[in-house]
Amino acid sequence: METLNSPITKNLEALIIGGGPAGCACALWLHKLGVEVLLVEASDRLGGLQRRSPYENLWIPGVTGRTGEQVAEALHRHIVTAGVPHLLQTRIGTIRPSTEGYEVTFGTTRVLTKHLIVATGTKPNAGPFLPSDCVAIGPGHPMENITVGNRKIAILGGGDNAFDQARFVLQRGGKSVTIFARTTPRAQAVVQASVPDARVVIGPYQADQDQMTVNGEGFDVFGVMYGFRASLPEGLHITNENGYVDVNRQGETSMPNLWACGEVTDYWHPCVTTAAAHGVQVAKQISLRLAANPATIRP
């Protein structure tokens, strides 16, 4: 892994922020296409939201029997084995446009990059709730880490994750599960049908975390499944009214040479496969742009 611990500016052709499926795919393709690239990830491993999923990922072709965690680990190993320059546990400090691209700082390091790619993905939407030993925010490990055996569970939200988590807690011995959805559930019919023993309440509701009640009814555990929201580096103000980043067909934002890929763009159907594909497309477009304009900054 390349380390950058000098305050001296380093010139790059491409800098990617975010090491989930989109960022890893983009970095891998740029590296193989001969582009000087650096992938920067805030956590201690690559893999994005897949790291929080202990469930078999049945929707990714070719990975039968692998959990989300194993998919994330495979992504991490691939980047390492391929020799793609990357930094872990590195948070972006400032991002400033410059005449030659973008100036990005992290720690004591200042990098000048011609192309900047935002692949920071999404994070679970908590609404007004705070995580605790009886409140889980989002699917996966947060819910799995809460004891549910012989307990009364309220799942807040009406999407696929809400019904999936209801099924999982019943399989783990939950006493009962009630799904609260403000409107008609958005979950696919096949997903809803997989939880016949869950009670579904549709309409307005008031959930009180302090009292652990929903519409006055007491519960032992809340599972907050309010979907996801874009996660962006601080100081980068490029979101639309829905909180995501708008891009054109090539993956470029309204700012020249500033790109975004994967779920941070709310592009296509958000999943691992489409996020990785979007990262590949952005990488190819950047390589074509650099080939057409060789007078770019180089190390």
C-alpha positions in Angstrom: 0.0 0.0 0.0 1.3 3.4 -0.9 1.6 5.8 2.0 1.6 9.5 1.8 2.9 11.1 5.0 4.8 14.1 3.5 3.4 17.6 3.5 4.8 18.0 0.0 2.2 18.2 -2.7 1.7 15.0 -4.8 0.3 15.3 -8.3 -2.2 12.6 -9.4 -4.3 12.0 -12.4 -7.2 10.7 -10.3 -8.1 10.6 -6.7 -11.1 8.5 -5.5 -12.8 9.1 -2.2 -14.6 6.0 -0.8 -13.6 2.3 -0.9 -17.0 0.6 -1.4 -17.8 -1.4 -4.6 -18.0 1.7 -6.8 -14.8 3.2 -5.5 -12.9 -0.2 -5.7 -14.1 -0.9 -9.2 -13.2 2.6 -10.4 -9.8 2.4 -8.8 -9.0 -1.1 -10.2 -9.9 -0.1 -13.7 -8.1 3.2 -13.6 -5.0 1.4 -12.3 -5.1 -1.3 -15.0 -5.7 1.4 -17.6 -2.4 3.0 -16.6 -3.9 6.0 -14.8 -2.0 7.3 -11.7 -4.7 6.8 -9.1 -5.1 6.9 -5.3 -8.1 5.4 -3.5 -8.8 7.0 -0.1 -11.0 5.2 2.5 -12.0 6.5 5.9 -12.4 3.1 7.6 -9.9 0.3 8.3 -11.0 -2.0 5.4 -12.4 -1.7 2.0 -15.8 -3.0 1.0 -18.4 -0.3 2.0 -21.8 -1.2 3.3 -21.1 -4.9 2.5 -19.0 -5.0 5.6 -22.0 -4.7 7.8 -24.0 -7.6 6.1 -23.7 -11.1 7.6 -26.3 -12.4 5.2 -25.7 -14.5 2.0 -25.7 -12.1 -0.9 -28.1 -13.9 -3.3 -28.4 -11.0 -5.7 -24.8 -10.8 -6.9 -24.0 -13.1 -9.9 -21.2 -15.5 -9.2 -20.9 -15.2 -5.4 -23.3 -18.0 -4.3 -22.8 -18.9 -0.7 -20.8 -15.7 0.2 -22.1 -13.2 2.8 -21.8 -9.5 2.3 -18.8 -9.5 4.7 -17.1 -12.0 2.5 -17.8 -10.0 -0.6 -16.3 -7.0 1.1 -13.2 -9.0 2.1 -12.8 -10.2 -1.5 -12.9 -6.5 -2.7 -10.3 -5.6 -0.2 -8.0 -8.5 -1.2 -8.4 -7.7 -4.9 -7.3 -4.1 -4.5 -4.3 -5.1 -2.4 -3.3 -8.0 -4.7 -3.6 -5.8 -7.8 -1.3 -3.3 -6.2 -3.8 -0.4 -6.5 -2.5 2.5 -4.4 -4.8 3.1 -1.5 -5.0 4.6 2.0 -7.1 3.4 4.8 -8.3 5.2 8.0 -7.9 8.5 6.1 -10.5 11.2 6.3 -10.6 14.0 3.8 -9.8 17.4 5.2 -10.5 20.0 2.5 -11.4 20.0 -1.2 -10.7 23.1 -3.3 -11.0 23.6 -7.0 -7.8 24.7 -8.7 -6.7 25.7 -12.2 -5.3 22.2 -12.7 -8.1 20.2 -11.1 -8.7 19.8 -7.3 -6.6 20.3 -4.3 -7.4 17.7 -1.6 -5.9 17.6 1.9 -5.9 14.8 4.5 -3.8 14.9 7.6 -0.6 16.8 6.7 -0.8 15.7 3.0 -1.8 18.0 0.2 -2.6 16.3 -3.2 -3.3 18.0 -6.5 -5.5 15.8 -8.7 -6.7 16.3 -12.2 -9.8 14.2 -11.7 -11.6 13.8 -8.4 -14.1 10.9 -8.0 -16.6 10.8 -5.1 -17.7 7.2 -4.3 -18.7 7.7 -0.7 -22.0 5.8 -1.0 -24.8 5.9 1.5 -25.4 5.3 5.2 -28.6 4.3 7.0 -31.0 7.1 7.7 -31.6 7.3 11.4 -34.4 9.8 11.5 -34.9 11.1 15.0 -33.5 7.9 16.6 -30.2 7.1 18.3 -28.6 3.7 18.3 -28.7 1.8 21.7 -28.8 -1.7 23.1 -32.5 -1.8 22.0 -32.5 0.4 18.9 -30.8 -0.6 15.7 -30.3 1.8 12.9 -30.3 0.0 9.5 -30.0 -3.6 8.5 -27.2 -6.1 9.1 -25.0 -6.1 12.1 -26.7 -3.3 14.0 -29.9 -5.5 14.1 -28.0 -8.8 14.6 -26.1 -7.4 17.6 -29.4 -6.8 19.5 -30.9 -9.6 21.6 -34.3 -10.4 20.2 -35.1 -13.8 21.7 -38.6 -13.8 23.3 -38.8 -10.0 22.8 -41.4 -7.8 21.2 -40.0 -6.1 18.1 -41.1 -3.0 16.2 -39.7 -2.5 12.7 -40.1 1.0 11.5 -40.3 1.4 7.7 -41.9 -0.4 4.7 -39.1 -1.3 2.3 -37.4 -4.5 1.5 -35.0 -4.2 4.5 -37.9 -3.8 6.9 -39.5 -7.0 5.9 -36.2 -8.9 5.6 -35.2 -7.8 9.1 -38.6 -8.8 10.4 -38.0 -12.3 9.0 -34.6 -12.5 10.5 -35.6 -11.5 14.0 -38.4 -14.1 13.9 -35.9 -16.7 12.8 -33.8 -15.7 15.8 -36.6 -16.3 18.3 -38.3 -12.9 18.5 -41.6 -13.2 20.3 -43.5 -11.0 17.9 -42.8 -8.5 15.1 -44.9 -5.5 14.0 -43.9 -3.6 10.9 -45.0 0.1 10.9 -45.2 1.7 7.5 -46.6 5.2 7.1 -47.8 4.4 3.5 -48.4 1.2 1.5 -45.2 -0.9 1.9 -42.7 -0.4 -0.9 -41.2 -3.9 -0.4 -41.4 -6.3 -3.2 -44.4 -8.7 -3.0 -42.2 -11.7 -2.8 -40.3 -10.2 0.2 -43.5 -9.3 2.0 -44.9 -12.8 1.4 -41.8 -14.2 3.1 -42.9 -12.8 6.5 -46.5 -14.2 7.0 -46.2 -14.1 10.8 -45.4 -10.3 11.0 -48.2 -7.9 11.8 -48.2 -4.9 9.4 -49.6 -1.6 10.5 -50.1 1.0 7.7 -50.7 4.7 8.5 -49.3 7.5 10.6 -47.5 6.5 13.8 -45.6 8.1 16.7 -42.5 6.2 17.9 -41.1 7.2 21.2 -37.5 5.9 21.9 -37.5 7.1 25.5 -40.7 5.1 26.3 -40.1 2.4 23.7 -43.6 2.8 22.4 -45.3 3.1 19.0 -48.7 4.7 19.1 -48.7 4.0 22.8 -48.0 0.3 22.4 -44.8 -0.9 24.2 -42.0 -2.8 22.5 -38.7 -4.2 23.6 -36.7 -3.4 20.5 -36.9 -0.9 17.6 -35.4 -1.7 14.2 -35.2 1.6 12.3 -35.3 0.8 8.5 -35.7 4.2 7.0 -33.6 3.6 4.0 -30.3 5.3 3.2 -29.0 8.8 2.6 -25.9 10.0 0.7 -22.7 10.2 2.6 -20.4 13.0 1.4 -17.1 14.5 2.4 -17.5 17.6 4.5 -17.3 20.8 2.6 -18.4 19.3 -0.7 -21.7 21.0 -1.5 -22.9 19.3 -4.7 -26.1 17.5 -3.7 -29.5 18.0 -5.2 -32.8 18.5 -3.3 -32.9 14.8 -2.5 -29.4 14.9 -0.9 -27.7 12.9 -3.7 -25.2 14.0 -6.4 -26.5 14.6 -9.9 -24.3 13.2 -12.7 -24.6 13.1 -16.4 -24.5 9.9 -18.5 -20.7 9.7 -18.1 -20.8 10.1 -14.4 -19.5 13.7 -14.3 -21.1 16.3 -12.0 -21.8 19.9 -13.0 -18.2 20.8 -11.9 -15.6 20.0 -14.5 -13.5 16.9 -13.8 -15.5 16.2 -10.6 -17.1 12.8 -10.9 -19.4 10.6 -8.7 -20.3 7.0 -9.0 -22.3 4.4 -7.1 -25.1 4.9 -4.6 -24.0 8.5 -3.7 -25.6 9.4 -7.1 -28.9 7.5 -6.5 -28.1 6.1 -10.0 -30.0 3.1 -11.4 -31.1 0.6 -8.9 -28.8 0.9 -5.9 -27.0 -2.4 -5.3 -23.5 -3.8 -5.3 -23.6 -4.8 -8.9 -24.8 -1.5 -10.3 -22.5 0.5 -8.1 -19.4 -1.5 -9.3 -20.6 -1.1 -13.0 -21.0 2.7 -12.5 -17.4 2.8 -11.1 -16.1 1.0 -14.2 -17.9 3.4 -16.5 -16.5 6.5 -14.7 -13.0 5.0 -14.9 -13.3 4.4 -18.6 -14.5 7.9 -19.3 -11.6 9.4 -17.3 -9.1 7.3 -19.1 -10.5 8.4 -22.4 -10.5 12.1 -21.3 -6.8 11.8 -20.3 -5.9 10.1 -23.5 -7.5 12.8 -25.5 -5.8 15.5 -23.5 -2.3 14.2 -22.6 -1.2 17.6 -21.3 -2.3 16.9 -17.8 -0.5 17.0 -14.5 1.7 13.9 -13.9 3.9 12.8 -11.0 
